Amino acid sequence: MAPPWLLATLTQVRRYVVARRARFTLKALGELTGLGLDVEDAIRIVAGLSTVDFARRVMSRHTGEWMYVFKPAVAGTVLYVKLLMRTECVIISFHEDEEQSDENDV
């Protein structure tokens, strides 16, 4: 069973995405381009994240905020999606999962 904080986070992610309160870092936008995806594709993927896609959460060394890592499978490819919640959903990373960590992006 998923922890309550994860369910609450996913609910808030969906609310923000539906309300168009999602922002992509320049890094994430570049990664989308490398995947051949656009922002609308990414928004659909983020809105569809579930507890099954959740990999871990890590605390940013720079800001002390929780960052959430998801690894959804899309068209046979496992993606690495990292986001954090502020007054909007900030997508920090969005690339093919390479089994390497980029935890210190924020």
VMD Tcl script that draws the C-alpha trace (Angstrom):
set ca {
  {0.00 0.00 0.00}
  {1.24 3.46 -0.89}
  {2.06 5.88 1.92}
  {-0.47 8.69 2.46}
  {2.05 11.38 1.50}
  {2.51 9.77 -1.93}
  {-1.23 9.66 -2.61}
  {-1.54 13.30 -1.51}
  {1.40 14.29 -3.72}
  {-0.04 12.54 -6.78}
  {-3.40 14.21 -6.19}
  {-1.73 17.62 -6.01}
  {0.38 16.91 -9.10}
  {-2.79 16.13 -11.07}
  {-4.53 19.27 -9.76}
  {-1.62 21.48 -10.75}
  {-1.22 19.90 -14.18}
  {-4.95 20.14 -14.98}
  {-4.93 23.78 -13.82}
  {-1.89 24.43 -16.06}
  {0.27 25.13 -13.03}
  {3.20 23.07 -14.23}
  {6.57 24.49 -15.18}
  {9.53 22.81 -16.84}
  {13.13 23.70 -16.10}
  {15.31 24.47 -19.11}
  {17.05 21.15 -18.48}
  {13.76 19.24 -18.63}
  {12.66 21.08 -21.79}
  {15.92 20.11 -23.47}
  {15.46 16.50 -22.41}
  {11.93 16.49 -23.85}
  {13.29 17.63 -27.18}
  {15.84 14.80 -27.09}
  {13.00 12.32 -26.62}
  {10.99 13.81 -29.48}
  {8.26 14.91 -27.06}
  {6.64 18.27 -26.54}
  {5.25 19.90 -23.43}
  {1.73 18.58 -24.08}
  {3.08 15.01 -24.30}
  {4.92 15.50 -21.02}
  {1.87 17.01 -19.33}
  {-0.18 13.93 -20.29}
  {2.52 11.64 -18.91}
  {2.85 13.59 -15.65}
  {-0.94 13.73 -15.22}
  {-1.03 9.93 -15.58}
  {1.64 9.15 -12.98}
  {0.60 6.56 -10.41}
  {1.95 4.89 -7.31}
  {3.27 2.08 -9.55}
  {5.51 4.62 -11.32}
  {6.96 6.01 -8.08}
  {10.66 5.24 -7.55}
  {11.75 7.36 -4.56}
  {11.82 10.78 -3.02}
  {14.97 12.65 -2.16}
  {15.61 15.90 -0.37}
  {17.35 18.61 -2.33}
  {20.65 19.57 -0.77}
  {20.22 23.08 -2.15}
  {16.67 23.92 -1.07}
  {15.66 21.27 1.46}
  {12.57 20.44 -0.61}
  {11.35 16.94 -1.36}
  {11.87 15.88 -4.96}
  {9.82 12.98 -6.29}
  {11.23 10.53 -8.84}
  {8.92 8.51 -11.06}
  {9.78 5.95 -13.70}
  {6.77 5.51 -15.96}
  {6.94 3.20 -18.97}
  {5.82 4.95 -22.15}
  {5.76 3.16 -25.51}
  {8.19 0.54 -24.23}
  {10.64 3.09 -22.83}
  {11.14 3.71 -19.12}
  {11.39 7.41 -18.40}
  {12.99 9.21 -15.46}
  {10.74 12.04 -14.30}
  {11.74 14.15 -11.32}
  {9.53 16.89 -9.96}
  {8.92 18.99 -6.92}
  {5.89 20.75 -5.57}
  {5.80 24.45 -4.81}
  {2.91 26.72 -5.73}
  {3.12 24.78 -8.99}
  {4.49 21.47 -10.15}
  {8.09 21.95 -11.28}
  {9.39 19.26 -13.61}
  {13.15 19.10 -13.13}
  {14.14 16.05 -15.19}
  {12.39 14.22 -18.01}
  {14.56 11.75 -19.87}
  {15.03 8.11 -20.64}
  {15.94 6.20 -17.47}
  {19.68 5.66 -17.51}
  {19.92 4.21 -13.98}
  {22.04 7.15 -12.96}
  {21.17 9.70 -10.37}
  {20.85 13.42 -10.89}
  {19.52 14.13 -7.42}
  {21.25 17.46 -6.97}
  {19.53 19.35 -9.79}
  {17.79 21.71 -7.37}
}
mol new
graphics top color blue
foreach p $ca { graphics top sphere $p radius 0.5 }
foreach p [lrange $ca 0 end-1] q [lrange $ca 1 end] { graphics top cylinder $p $q radius 0.2 }
display resetview
